[in-house]
């Protein structure tokens, strides 16, 4: 399943399958803690707590946190440990076969680890933005389907990115921003803190 969350002009796209795995993992960790406490193993429960939280956090980090964020100013690709900020003027096109890939005007490719990909087995644009040779949005609205899209209803992640690019992607000569990649400091910081907590708990226990 895929999910698109809208907040004003901000749209977040992510796969929802990770939420189920996260929920099951969290329930298992809670069960283990309750079981240990019920057996009177308070010391073990305290020592195991940071590692159990780390497992839940890693599942969230890998399966839930990765997403695509569409905003008027830019497209943001959130991967595991890395954030990619792409101004619309620096984007060439978005395609998807097994994973969504953003092609930049400078030739770089950025692949999203968490964008919805079910049914996205064809590029949204064939031949780049200068010369499209596929089915456009008006044709799709009239019932014309792209090859490989049978049985998939509604816009895909690539469709939504295309529309945002069309709307906000006009090159502004005053916009000198470049596409940048940076470490996800918050995610990596929480991971390091949980690992340190677990090591300290084991040494002090």
C-alpha positions as CSV (number, residue, x, y, z in Angstrom):
1,X,0.0,0.0,0.0
2,X,1.0,3.6,-0.6
3,X,0.3,6.7,1.3
4,X,0.1,10.4,0.3
5,X,-0.2,12.9,3.2
6,X,-1.1,16.5,2.3
7,X,-0.5,19.5,4.5
8,X,-1.3,22.7,2.6
9,X,1.1,22.8,-0.3
10,X,3.3,20.0,1.3
11,X,2.7,16.4,0.2
12,X,4.5,13.4,1.8
13,X,4.7,10.2,-0.2
14,X,5.7,6.9,1.5
15,X,4.8,3.2,1.4
16,X,2.5,2.2,4.2
17,X,3.6,-1.5,4.4
18,X,6.4,-0.5,6.8
19,X,3.8,0.7,9.4
20,X,2.5,-2.9,9.8
21,X,6.0,-4.3,10.4
22,X,6.7,-1.5,12.8
23,X,3.5,-2.1,14.7
24,X,4.2,-5.9,15.0
25,X,7.8,-5.3,16.1
26,X,6.7,-2.8,18.7
27,X,4.1,-5.2,20.1
28,X,6.7,-8.0,20.3
29,X,9.1,-5.8,22.2
30,X,6.3,-4.7,24.6
31,X,5.4,-8.4,25.1
32,X,9.0,-9.3,25.9
33,X,9.3,-6.5,28.5
34,X,6.0,-7.4,30.1
35,X,7.0,-11.1,30.2
36,X,10.3,-10.3,31.8
37,X,8.7,-8.1,34.4
38,X,6.0,-10.7,35.1
39,X,8.7,-13.2,35.8
40,X,10.4,-10.8,38.2
41,X,13.4,-10.3,36.0
42,X,13.5,-6.6,36.4
43,X,17.3,-6.3,35.9
44,X,17.0,-8.1,32.6
45,X,14.1,-6.0,31.5
46,X,16.1,-2.8,32.2
47,X,19.2,-4.0,30.4
48,X,17.2,-5.2,27.4
49,X,15.1,-2.0,27.1
50,X,17.6,0.1,25.1
51,X,18.2,-2.8,22.7
52,X,14.5,-3.4,22.2
53,X,14.0,0.3,21.6
54,X,16.9,0.2,19.1
55,X,15.2,-2.6,17.2
56,X,11.9,-0.7,16.9
57,X,13.8,2.5,16.0
58,X,15.8,0.7,13.2
59,X,12.6,-0.7,11.8
60,X,11.1,2.8,11.7
61,X,14.3,4.2,10.2
62,X,14.5,1.7,7.4
63,X,10.8,1.0,6.6
64,X,8.8,4.1,7.7
65,X,11.0,7.2,7.7
66,X,12.1,7.1,4.1
67,X,9.8,9.2,1.9
68,X,9.4,11.8,-0.7
69,X,8.3,15.3,0.3
70,X,6.8,17.6,-2.4
71,X,6.8,21.4,-1.6
72,X,6.5,24.5,-3.8
73,X,10.2,25.3,-3.3
74,X,11.8,21.8,-3.7
75,X,11.5,18.1,-3.7
76,X,13.1,16.3,-0.7
77,X,14.1,12.7,-0.8
78,X,14.5,11.2,2.7
79,X,16.6,8.0,2.7
80,X,18.1,6.0,5.5
81,X,20.7,8.4,7.0
82,X,20.7,10.9,4.1
83,X,18.5,13.8,3.0
84,X,18.5,15.1,-0.5
85,X,17.1,18.6,-1.2
86,X,16.3,19.2,-4.9
87,X,15.1,22.6,-6.1
88,X,12.6,22.1,-8.9
89,X,14.8,24.1,-11.3
90,X,17.5,21.5,-10.8
91,X,15.4,18.5,-11.6
92,X,15.2,16.9,-15.1
93,X,12.7,14.1,-14.6
94,X,11.4,11.4,-12.3
95,X,11.1,7.8,-13.3
96,X,10.3,4.5,-11.6
97,X,10.7,0.9,-12.3
98,X,11.6,-0.9,-9.1
99,X,12.5,2.3,-7.2
100,X,11.7,5.9,-7.8
101,X,14.7,7.8,-9.3
102,X,15.1,11.5,-9.7
103,X,17.4,12.6,-12.6
104,X,19.0,16.0,-12.0
105,X,20.0,18.5,-14.8
106,X,23.7,18.0,-13.9
107,X,23.4,14.3,-14.7
108,X,23.2,13.0,-11.1
109,X,20.6,10.4,-10.1
110,X,19.1,10.1,-6.7
111,X,17.1,7.0,-5.8
112,X,14.4,7.0,-3.2
113,X,14.4,4.1,-0.8
114,X,10.9,4.7,0.5
115,X,8.7,6.3,-2.2
116,X,5.7,4.2,-3.3
117,X,6.7,2.0,-6.2
118,X,3.9,-0.5,-6.7
119,X,2.8,-0.5,-10.3
120,X,5.4,2.2,-11.3
121,X,7.0,0.0,-14.0
122,X,7.3,2.7,-16.6
123,X,9.0,6.1,-16.7
124,X,6.6,9.0,-16.4
125,X,8.4,10.8,-19.3
126,X,10.1,9.1,-22.2
127,X,12.8,11.2,-23.9
128,X,13.1,13.8,-21.1
129,X,11.3,17.0,-20.6
130,X,12.2,18.5,-24.0
131,X,10.3,15.8,-26.0
132,X,7.7,13.6,-24.4
133,X,6.5,10.6,-26.3
134,X,4.1,9.0,-23.8
135,X,0.6,9.3,-22.5
136,X,0.1,12.7,-20.8
137,X,-2.2,13.5,-17.8
138,X,-5.1,14.6,-20.0
139,X,-5.0,11.3,-22.0
140,X,-5.0,9.4,-18.7
141,X,-7.9,11.4,-17.4
142,X,-9.7,10.4,-20.6
143,X,-9.1,6.8,-19.9
144,X,-6.0,6.2,-21.9
145,X,-3.6,4.0,-19.9
146,X,0.2,3.7,-20.2
147,X,1.6,0.2,-20.9
148,X,2.2,-1.8,-17.8
149,X,-0.3,0.3,-15.7
150,X,-3.4,-2.0,-16.1
151,X,-5.3,-2.4,-12.8
152,X,-3.6,0.6,-11.1
153,X,-6.0,3.5,-10.4
154,X,-5.2,7.0,-9.4
155,X,-2.0,9.1,-9.6
156,X,1.3,7.5,-8.8
157,X,4.3,9.1,-7.0
158,X,5.9,9.9,-10.4
159,X,2.6,11.5,-11.6
160,X,2.4,13.8,-8.5
161,X,6.1,14.7,-8.9
162,X,5.5,15.5,-12.6
163,X,2.6,17.7,-11.8
164,X,4.5,19.6,-9.1
165,X,7.5,20.0,-11.5
166,X,5.2,21.4,-14.2
167,X,3.7,23.8,-11.7
168,X,6.8,25.0,-9.8
169,X,9.7,23.9,-12.0
170,X,10.1,27.0,-14.2
171,X,13.7,28.0,-14.0
172,X,14.1,31.2,-12.0
173,X,17.3,33.1,-13.0
174,X,17.5,34.4,-9.5
175,X,17.4,31.0,-8.0
176,X,21.0,29.9,-7.6
177,X,20.3,27.0,-5.2
178,X,21.8,23.7,-6.0
179,X,20.6,20.2,-5.2
180,X,22.3,19.2,-2.0
181,X,22.7,16.0,0.0
182,X,23.3,15.9,3.8
183,X,23.4,13.5,6.6
184,X,20.2,12.9,8.6
185,X,21.7,14.2,11.9
186,X,18.6,13.5,13.9
187,X,18.1,9.9,12.8
188,X,21.8,9.1,13.2
189,X,22.0,10.9,16.6
190,X,19.1,8.9,18.0
191,X,20.6,5.7,16.7
192,X,24.0,6.5,18.3
193,X,22.3,7.4,21.6
194,X,20.4,4.1,21.8
195,X,23.5,2.1,21.0
196,X,25.5,4.0,23.7
197,X,22.6,3.5,26.2
198,X,22.6,-0.2,25.4
199,X,26.4,-0.6,25.8
200,X,26.3,1.4,29.1
201,X,23.4,-0.6,30.4
202,X,25.3,-3.9,29.6
203,X,28.6,-2.7,31.2
204,X,26.9,-1.3,34.3
205,X,24.6,-4.3,34.7
